[in-house]
């Protein structure tokens, strides 16, 4: 069973402002679903997205170090 998070919960989880969360939703930068007028986030998808994002950032950082 999926656990749904609200925009406010994701904002606190990521330590990111609510306007940034809404902007990311609009730009489709963060996985989300809409239920009526509500924007919700599936916890497993957010965790997977965080892992992929962190891995990409680490690889980018390592690549920059190798180029220096």
Biopython code that builds the backbone (N, CA, C, O; Angstrom):
import numpy as np
from Bio.PDB.StructureBuilder import StructureBuilder

atoms = [
    (1, "UNK", "N", (0.848, -1.183, 0.000)),
    (1, "UNK", "CA", (0.000, 0.000, 0.000)),
    (1, "UNK", "C", (0.893, 1.245, 0.000)),
    (1, "UNK", "O", (1.861, 1.328, 0.756)),
    (2, "UNK", "N", (0.561, 2.183, -0.836)),
    (2, "UNK", "CA", (1.349, 3.409, -0.951)),
    (2, "UNK", "C", (1.038, 4.376, 0.181)),
    (2, "UNK", "O", (-0.103, 4.496, 0.628)),
    (3, "UNK", "N", (2.073, 5.055, 0.628)),
    (3, "UNK", "CA", (1.920, 6.107, 1.632)),
    (3, "UNK", "C", (2.018, 7.434, 0.903)),
    (3, "UNK", "O", (3.007, 7.706, 0.223)),
    (4, "UNK", "N", (0.994, 8.257, 1.045)),
    (4, "UNK", "CA", (0.951, 9.561, 0.386)),
    (4, "UNK", "C", (1.405, 10.651, 1.343)),
    (4, "UNK", "O", (1.035, 10.665, 2.517)),
    (5, "UNK", "N", (2.210, 11.560, 0.818)),
    (5, "UNK", "CA", (2.680, 12.707, 1.586)),
    (5, "UNK", "C", (2.077, 13.978, 0.999)),
    (5, "UNK", "O", (1.857, 14.079, -0.208)),
    (6, "UNK", "N", (1.819, 14.932, 1.863)),
    (6, "UNK", "CA", (1.313, 16.223, 1.412)),
    (6, "UNK", "C", (2.487, 17.109, 0.987)),
    (6, "UNK", "O", (3.650, 16.789, 1.232)),
    (7, "UNK", "N", (2.159, 18.202, 0.361)),
    (7, "UNK", "CA", (3.175, 19.171, -0.037)),
    (7, "UNK", "C", (3.933, 19.665, 1.184)),
    (7, "UNK", "O", (5.155, 19.807, 1.142)),
    (8, "UNK", "N", (3.224, 19.924, 2.260)),
    (8, "UNK", "CA", (3.859, 20.397, 3.483)),
    (8, "UNK", "C", (4.810, 19.348, 4.052)),
    (8, "UNK", "O", (5.902, 19.693, 4.503)),
    (9, "UNK", "N", (4.423, 18.092, 4.038)),
    (9, "UNK", "CA", (5.285, 17.028, 4.553)),
    (9, "UNK", "C", (6.558, 16.897, 3.715)),
    (9, "UNK", "O", (7.647, 16.722, 4.263)),
    (10, "UNK", "N", (6.425, 16.982, 2.400)),
    (10, "UNK", "CA", (7.594, 16.890, 1.520)),
    (10, "UNK", "C", (8.496, 18.102, 1.720)),
    (10, "UNK", "O", (9.721, 17.982, 1.703)),
    (11, "UNK", "N", (7.890, 19.258, 1.908)),
    (11, "UNK", "CA", (8.661, 20.468, 2.169)),
    (11, "UNK", "C", (9.524, 20.300, 3.417)),
    (11, "UNK", "O", (10.701, 20.662, 3.414)),
    (12, "UNK", "N", (8.948, 19.758, 4.468)),
    (12, "UNK", "CA", (9.693, 19.533, 5.713)),
    (12, "UNK", "C", (10.734, 18.433, 5.535)),
    (12, "UNK", "O", (11.859, 18.559, 6.019)),
    (13, "UNK", "N", (10.368, 17.363, 4.848)),
    (13, "UNK", "CA", (11.274, 16.245, 4.619)),
    (13, "UNK", "C", (12.528, 16.681, 3.871)),
    (13, "UNK", "O", (13.638, 16.270, 4.209)),
    (14, "UNK", "N", (12.342, 17.515, 2.854)),
    (14, "UNK", "CA", (13.466, 17.952, 2.018)),
    (14, "UNK", "C", (14.100, 19.246, 2.513)),
    (14, "UNK", "O", (15.135, 19.676, 2.005)),
    (15, "UNK", "N", (13.468, 19.860, 3.508)),
    (15, "UNK", "CA", (13.929, 21.154, 4.022)),
    (15, "UNK", "C", (13.980, 22.193, 2.891)),
    (15, "UNK", "O", (14.965, 22.908, 2.712)),
    (16, "UNK", "N", (12.885, 22.239, 2.150)),
    (16, "UNK", "CA", (12.757, 23.139, 1.006)),
    (16, "UNK", "C", (11.436, 23.891, 1.164)),
    (16, "UNK", "O", (10.454, 23.337, 1.659)),
    (17, "UNK", "N", (11.419, 25.137, 0.747)),
    (17, "UNK", "CA", (10.221, 25.959, 0.914)),
    (17, "UNK", "C", (9.051, 25.424, 0.076)),
    (17, "UNK", "O", (9.241, 24.755, -0.940)),
    (18, "UNK", "N", (7.858, 25.737, 0.529)),
    (18, "UNK", "CA", (6.644, 25.339, -0.189)),
    (18, "UNK", "C", (6.617, 25.915, -1.608)),
    (18, "UNK", "O", (6.279, 25.189, -2.543)),
    (19, "UNK", "N", (6.963, 27.199, -1.803)),
    (19, "UNK", "CA", (6.977, 27.719, -3.182)),
    (19, "UNK", "C", (7.920, 26.933, -4.103)),
    (19, "UNK", "O", (7.621, 26.750, -5.283)),
    (20, "UNK", "N", (9.045, 26.475, -3.572)),
    (20, "UNK", "CA", (9.964, 25.676, -4.387)),
    (20, "UNK", "C", (9.327, 24.345, -4.757)),
    (20, "UNK", "O", (9.444, 23.901, -5.899)),
    (21, "UNK", "N", (8.661, 23.707, -3.812)),
    (21, "UNK", "CA", (7.962, 22.446, -4.097)),
    (21, "UNK", "C", (6.929, 22.670, -5.195)),
    (21, "UNK", "O", (6.857, 21.887, -6.142)),
    (22, "UNK", "N", (6.127, 23.727, -5.082)),
    (22, "UNK", "CA", (5.110, 24.014, -6.104)),
    (22, "UNK", "C", (5.753, 24.289, -7.466)),
    (22, "UNK", "O", (5.228, 23.874, -8.499)),
    (23, "UNK", "N", (6.888, 24.988, -7.462)),
    (23, "UNK", "CA", (7.576, 25.269, -8.726)),
    (23, "UNK", "C", (8.084, 23.969, -9.348)),
    (23, "UNK", "O", (7.955, 23.762, -10.555)),
    (24, "UNK", "N", (8.664, 23.091, -8.519)),
    (24, "UNK", "CA", (9.151, 21.813, -9.023)),
    (24, "UNK", "C", (8.004, 20.970, -9.579)),
    (24, "UNK", "O", (8.175, 20.278, -10.582)),
    (25, "UNK", "N", (6.846, 21.024, -8.937)),
    (25, "UNK", "CA", (5.677, 20.304, -9.442)),
    (25, "UNK", "C", (5.296, 20.868, -10.808)),
    (25, "UNK", "O", (5.076, 20.111, -11.753)),
    (26, "UNK", "N", (5.218, 22.173, -10.913)),
    (26, "UNK", "CA", (4.849, 22.822, -12.175)),
    (26, "UNK", "C", (5.843, 22.470, -13.286)),
    (26, "UNK", "O", (5.453, 22.249, -14.433)),
    (27, "UNK", "N", (7.134, 22.421, -12.932)),
    (27, "UNK", "CA", (8.187, 22.116, -13.901)),
    (27, "UNK", "C", (8.402, 20.612, -14.074)),
    (27, "UNK", "O", (9.256, 20.187, -14.853)),
    (28, "UNK", "N", (7.624, 19.811, -13.347)),
    (28, "UNK", "CA", (7.705, 18.343, -13.374)),
    (28, "UNK", "C", (9.095, 17.831, -13.000)),
    (28, "UNK", "O", (9.598, 16.875, -13.589)),
    (29, "UNK", "N", (9.696, 18.476, -12.024)),
    (29, "UNK", "CA", (11.019, 18.077, -11.544)),
    (29, "UNK", "C", (10.950, 17.082, -10.397)),
    (29, "UNK", "O", (11.955, 16.461, -10.049)),
    (30, "UNK", "N", (9.773, 16.926, -9.810)),
    (30, "UNK", "CA", (9.603, 16.035, -8.665)),
    (30, "UNK", "C", (8.377, 15.149, -8.924)),
    (30, "UNK", "O", (7.344, 15.644, -9.373)),
    (31, "UNK", "N", (8.486, 13.846, -8.643)),
    (31, "UNK", "CA", (7.339, 12.963, -8.892)),
    (31, "UNK", "C", (6.170, 13.298, -7.969)),
    (31, "UNK", "O", (6.348, 13.490, -6.766)),
    (32, "UNK", "N", (4.985, 13.365, -8.546)),
    (32, "UNK", "CA", (3.793, 13.694, -7.774)),
    (32, "UNK", "C", (2.554, 13.159, -8.479)),
    (32, "UNK", "O", (2.611, 12.757, -9.641)),
    (33, "UNK", "N", (1.457, 13.158, -7.774)),
    (33, "UNK", "CA", (0.152, 12.797, -8.339)),
    (33, "UNK", "C", (-0.848, 13.858, -7.906)),
    (33, "UNK", "O", (-0.657, 14.540, -6.900)),
    (34, "UNK", "N", (-1.891, 13.980, -8.664)),
    (34, "UNK", "CA", (-2.964, 14.905, -8.305)),
    (34, "UNK", "C", (-4.209, 14.095, -7.978)),
    (34, "UNK", "O", (-4.591, 13.178, -8.704)),
    (35, "UNK", "N", (-4.815, 14.455, -6.887)),
    (35, "UNK", "CA", (-6.092, 13.861, -6.468)),
    (35, "UNK", "C", (-7.055, 15.024, -6.315)),
    (35, "UNK", "O", (-7.088, 15.690, -5.281)),
    (36, "UNK", "N", (-7.836, 15.259, -7.356)),
    (36, "UNK", "CA", (-8.689, 16.439, -7.367)),
    (36, "UNK", "C", (-7.798, 17.663, -7.467)),
    (36, "UNK", "O", (-6.993, 17.776, -8.391)),
    (37, "UNK", "N", (-7.937, 18.568, -6.531)),
    (37, "UNK", "CA", (-7.118, 19.778, -6.508)),
    (37, "UNK", "C", (-5.863, 19.606, -5.652)),
    (37, "UNK", "O", (-5.033, 20.511, -5.572)),
    (38, "UNK", "N", (-5.729, 18.447, -5.016)),
    (38, "UNK", "CA", (-4.590, 18.214, -4.119)),
    (38, "UNK", "C", (-3.395, 17.659, -4.877)),
    (38, "UNK", "O", (-3.538, 16.862, -5.804)),
    (39, "UNK", "N", (-2.228, 18.093, -4.465)),
    (39, "UNK", "CA", (-0.974, 17.550, -4.972)),
    (39, "UNK", "C", (-0.438, 16.634, -3.883)),
    (39, "UNK", "O", (-0.257, 17.054, -2.740)),
    (40, "UNK", "N", (-0.185, 15.384, -4.243)),
    (40, "UNK", "CA", (0.325, 14.409, -3.288)),
    (40, "UNK", "C", (1.588, 13.766, -3.834)),
    (40, "UNK", "O", (1.842, 13.777, -5.039)),
    (41, "UNK", "N", (2.363, 13.213, -2.938)),
    (41, "UNK", "CA", (3.624, 12.586, -3.284)),
    (41, "UNK", "C", (3.638, 11.190, -2.695)),
    (41, "UNK", "O", (3.320, 11.009, -1.520)),
    (42, "UNK", "N", (4.004, 10.198, -3.501)),
    (42, "UNK", "CA", (4.091, 8.824, -3.008)),
    (42, "UNK", "C", (5.465, 8.657, -2.372)),
    (42, "UNK", "O", (6.495, 8.874, -3.010)),
    (43, "UNK", "N", (5.458, 8.270, -1.108)),
    (43, "UNK", "CA", (6.689, 8.218, -0.321)),
    (43, "UNK", "C", (7.792, 7.417, -1.015)),
    (43, "UNK", "O", (8.932, 7.878, -1.077)),
    (44, "UNK", "N", (7.479, 6.231, -1.539)),
    (44, "UNK", "CA", (8.492, 5.408, -2.200)),
    (44, "UNK", "C", (9.093, 6.117, -3.411)),
    (44, "UNK", "O", (10.297, 6.027, -3.651)),
    (45, "UNK", "N", (8.260, 6.819, -4.170)),
    (45, "UNK", "CA", (8.747, 7.536, -5.340)),
    (45, "UNK", "C", (9.660, 8.692, -4.937)),
    (45, "UNK", "O", (10.661, 8.952, -5.606)),
    (46, "UNK", "N", (9.328, 9.376, -3.865)),
    (46, "UNK", "CA", (10.171, 10.477, -3.386)),
    (46, "UNK", "C", (11.514, 9.936, -2.918)),
    (46, "UNK", "O", (12.552, 10.523, -3.223)),
    (47, "UNK", "N", (11.515, 8.832, -2.185)),
    (47, "UNK", "CA", (12.769, 8.235, -1.721)),
    (47, "UNK", "C", (13.635, 7.790, -2.895)),
    (47, "UNK", "O", (14.845, 8.015, -2.893)),
    (48, "UNK", "N", (13.021, 7.158, -3.897)),
    (48, "UNK", "CA", (13.765, 6.733, -5.087)),
    (48, "UNK", "C", (14.309, 7.947, -5.842)),
    (48, "UNK", "O", (15.456, 7.942, -6.290)),
    (49, "UNK", "N", (13.490, 8.977, -5.977)),
    (49, "UNK", "CA", (13.904, 10.213, -6.653)),
    (49, "UNK", "C", (15.094, 10.842, -5.926)),
    (49, "UNK", "O", (16.034, 11.315, -6.565)),
    (50, "UNK", "N", (15.052, 10.848, -4.600)),
    (50, "UNK", "CA", (16.169, 11.381, -3.813)),
    (50, "UNK", "C", (17.447, 10.582, -4.056)),
    (50, "UNK", "O", (18.522, 11.163, -4.207)),
    (51, "UNK", "N", (17.338, 9.269, -4.095)),
    (51, "UNK", "CA", (18.509, 8.420, -4.329)),
    (51, "UNK", "C", (19.101, 8.680, -5.705)),
    (51, "UNK", "O", (20.319, 8.793, -5.843)),
    (52, "UNK", "N", (18.264, 8.774, -6.711)),
    (52, "UNK", "CA", (18.741, 9.037, -8.075)),
    (52, "UNK", "C", (19.364, 10.424, -8.145)),
    (52, "UNK", "O", (20.432, 10.591, -8.734)),
    (53, "UNK", "N", (18.719, 11.411, -7.560)),
    (53, "UNK", "CA", (19.226, 12.782, -7.578)),
    (53, "UNK", "C", (20.568, 12.869, -6.859)),
    (53, "UNK", "O", (21.494, 13.504, -7.364)),
    (54, "UNK", "N", (20.689, 12.248, -5.701)),
    (54, "UNK", "CA", (21.944, 12.267, -4.942)),
    (54, "UNK", "C", (23.050, 11.549, -5.701)),
    (54, "UNK", "O", (24.189, 12.016, -5.721)),
    (55, "UNK", "N", (22.733, 10.422, -6.322)),
    (55, "UNK", "CA", (23.725, 9.674, -7.099)),
    (55, "UNK", "C", (24.226, 10.523, -8.260)),
    (55, "UNK", "O", (25.428, 10.572, -8.523)),
    (56, "UNK", "N", (23.311, 11.190, -8.955)),
    (56, "UNK", "CA", (23.693, 12.042, -10.076)),
    (56, "UNK", "C", (24.604, 13.175, -9.603)),
    (56, "UNK", "O", (25.607, 13.477, -10.249)),
    (57, "UNK", "N", (24.260, 13.796, -8.486)),
    (57, "UNK", "CA", (25.067, 14.896, -7.959)),
    (57, "UNK", "C", (26.451, 14.419, -7.550)),
    (57, "UNK", "O", (27.439, 15.114, -7.788)),
    (58, "UNK", "N", (26.537, 13.234, -6.934)),
    (58, "UNK", "CA", (27.831, 12.687, -6.543)),
    (58, "UNK", "C", (28.687, 12.381, -7.771)),
    (58, "UNK", "O", (29.880, 12.682, -7.786)),
    (59, "UNK", "N", (28.080, 11.782, -8.802)),
    (59, "UNK", "CA", (28.820, 11.465, -10.018)),
    (59, "UNK", "C", (29.288, 12.746, -10.708)),
    (59, "UNK", "O", (30.405, 12.800, -11.223)),
    (60, "UNK", "N", (28.459, 13.752, -10.721)),
    (60, "UNK", "CA", (28.825, 15.029, -11.323)),
    (60, "UNK", "C", (29.986, 15.655, -10.564)),
    (60, "UNK", "O", (30.912, 16.193, -11.173)),
    (61, "UNK", "N", (29.941, 15.588, -9.245)),
    (61, "UNK", "CA", (31.000, 16.149, -8.406)),
    (61, "UNK", "C", (32.316, 15.415, -8.657)),
    (61, "UNK", "O", (33.365, 16.044, -8.798)),
    (62, "UNK", "N", (32.259, 14.080, -8.711)),
    (62, "UNK", "CA", (33.464, 13.280, -8.948)),
    (62, "UNK", "C", (34.036, 13.595, -10.327)),
    (62, "UNK", "O", (35.251, 13.716, -10.486)),
    (63, "UNK", "N", (33.165, 13.728, -11.318)),
    (63, "UNK", "CA", (33.606, 14.068, -12.678)),
    (63, "UNK", "C", (34.312, 15.424, -12.674)),
    (63, "UNK", "O", (35.335, 15.584, -13.341)),
    (64, "UNK", "N", (33.794, 16.384, -11.946)),
    (64, "UNK", "CA", (34.415, 17.715, -11.868)),
    (64, "UNK", "C", (35.782, 17.632, -11.189)),
    (64, "UNK", "O", (36.719, 18.317, -11.598)),
    (65, "UNK", "N", (35.897, 16.800, -10.159)),
    (65, "UNK", "CA", (37.178, 16.637, -9.476)),
    (65, "UNK", "C", (38.237, 16.042, -10.410)),
    (65, "UNK", "O", (39.397, 16.453, -10.396)),
    (66, "UNK", "N", (37.816, 15.067, -11.221)),
    (66, "UNK", "CA", (38.751, 14.432, -12.149)),
    (66, "UNK", "C", (39.236, 15.397, -13.223)),
    (66, "UNK", "O", (40.359, 15.283, -13.714)),
    (67, "UNK", "N", (38.379, 16.346, -13.582)),
    (67, "UNK", "CA", (38.737, 17.320, -14.616)),
    (67, "UNK", "C", (39.668, 18.403, -14.080)),
    (67, "UNK", "O", (40.392, 19.041, -14.844)),
    (68, "UNK", "N", (39.645, 18.605, -12.764)),
    (68, "UNK", "CA", (40.439, 19.693, -12.162)),
    (68, "UNK", "C", (41.917, 19.360, -12.093)),
    (68, "UNK", "O", (42.711, 20.171, -11.615)),
]
sb = StructureBuilder()
sb.init_structure("model")
sb.init_model(0)
sb.init_chain("A")
sb.init_seg("    ")
for serial, (resi, resn, name, xyz) in enumerate(atoms, 1):
    if name == "N":
        sb.init_residue(resn, " ", resi, " ")
    sb.init_atom(name, np.array(xyz, "f"), 0.0, 1.0, " ", f" {name:<3s}", serial, name[0])
structure = sb.get_structure()
